[in-house]
Amino acid sequence: MKKSIKSILIIGLGTALLSSCVLGRPAKEDVPVRSITVSGTGSVSVKPDMVSMKFIVKSTGWNCPQTAERNAINTTNTINAIKEAGIPESDISTYDYSITQDNTHAYAGEYTVRNTIAVIIRNVDLTGKVIDAAVKNNTGANGITSFEYLVSDKATALREARTLAIKNAQDAASLLAGASGCKVNGVLEIREDYTSAGRANDMMFKAASVGGTQTPIVEGNVTITSNVTVKYELTN
């Protein structure tokens, strides 16, 4: 019986010493991660191979059904003219259609029927011909509300712009870290946004019957830009 009590006392003492060691050990401190955040930009200019345009067909009148009918005829004529200029039907679509009435006066005003036709031109050389067919020859369209150059293979240009943006960010991080006596250890976070900027604009090309000279169109470049924000870990 005495041996049993002695064993219990020894075991209890060992447990107490072990607990004392565990409780007395200093907790491991969380070392804050040193980091640097920089921005990088990469841009690539490419020749556009497509054009996006929107033609407006607008009719006004006091009688709503008659105005809508006249607008439908003008729209049909415009679409047919665009097709004859070399644009397939699959690249022509209705972008917007509306019928409104002028209520700015004390009396009910005229109705306005507006049909916007969106066109994708996959051969830039046809652009002037399409404009003349739909607008300048008074086919039925009243004007052009937007004009934008496009690139069919944007993915390749964007990939190159992203590579340049990351390289730009890496150079900036290495320079700043080196100047402060540190080294770049790795990437902690990356954020990115990109823009595609061509010579795009909203405009109104008024319809007019002018001579036989084709409307000249000179394409510019489309600039695709990637902007990145990168957070790097620093080390000694």
Beta strands, then each sheet from edge to edge (+ up, - down):
strand 1: 35-46
strand 2: 50-61
strand 3: 92-101
strand 4: 111-121
strand 5: 143-150
strand 6: 183-197
strand 7: 201-202
strand 8: 222-235
sheet 1: 1+ 8- 6+
sheet 2: 3+ 4- 2+ 5- 7+
end
